[in-house]
Amino acid sequence: MKLFDLWVEPSAHKTRGQLPGHVRQRVGRAIAALAEDPRPNTSQALSVVSLELPPGVEFRRVRLGRWRVVYAIHDTEAWVWVLGIHRRPPYDYDDLAELAALVRE
């Protein structure tokens, strides 16, 4: 089984640290599991047609109750980059352009 390098944006790491204990543990396990399986059954591809992403980069999210873990995958380079952890509602994915800018840098 191919293992992916796992990166967590500092802002996502900070958000995870502020979550209630049981949610923090659940989110932590879900993030760690992405290194082995970046497309679990609980994940969904995000529509990023209007965003400029480097070739081969895919945006996805994992739903954990009211929480969403937004991340990018690059299969060829074998990395997963956790870009954000958000509560829904009110989160409506309006920051995808900003997150795409992180991946382009």
N, C-alpha and C positions, 0 to 999 in steps of 0.2 A: 504494500500500500504506500502510495506517494504521500509524504508529509509536506505540507506547505509551511513556508515561513509565516509567522503571525506577527503583525504589528498592530499596536493599539495607539490611536491618536491620544496625546496627553489630555485633551478635553474630554474624550470618552472615558479615559481612565479615571479622571477626577469625578465625572458624573457617576461612574460605577461605585466609587468610594462613598458617595453620598446617599446611595440607595438603602432602603431598609434591609436588615441582615438577610432575611430569607430570599429577597429579590436579588440582592447582591450576589449571593451564592449561586442562584439559578443562572443569572446572567454570566457569571464567571465560568461556570461549567459549559454553557452554550458557546462562549467565545473560545474556550480552550478546545472544544470539539471541532471548531472550524478548521483547525490545522490538519485534521484527518479527513474531514468530510465538509468541504466548503459549500456544498449544496444539500443540506439535510432536508428531509421531507417538510419540515416546518418553515423552510425558507421560500422566498418568492423573488423572482427577478423584478427589478424596478425599471420603469420606462424612462430611459434617458436619451431618447431620440434627439431631443433638441440640445443636448449637451455635447461639448467637444471632449471626448475621452481618447486617451491613447489607444492604439489598436490592441485588441485582445483583453481590454479591461471590461469587466461586467460588474454592475451594481446590483446588490441583493439586500434583502432584509430578513431577519428572523423575528418572528412574533413570539413574545413570551408574556402572555396575558395582555396587560395594558402597555407593556414596554416593547420597543422596537430597537433592534440592534441593526444599524445600517453599515454595510461594509462593501468593499470592492475586492474582486478576485482577478488575478492574472494567471491563467493556467500555464502558459509557456514559461514564465519566470517563477512559477510556483510560490506565489505569495497571496496572503489574505490580509487586508488592511481594514481594521475596525475604525470607522470614521465617526460614528456617533451612537449614543444611546439616548432614546427619547421616550417620553410618555405620550401615549395617544389615548384619548384626545388630550391636548389640543394639537399635537404635532401633525402636520399635514404635508411633510416632505418638501416644503418650500425652500429648504436650504441645500437641495441637491446640486445646484450650480456652484455654491461655495465649496461643497465637498468634492466636486469634480475638479475644482481648481487645485485642491490639495494633491490630487492624484497626478495632475499634469505637471506639477513642479519638479 
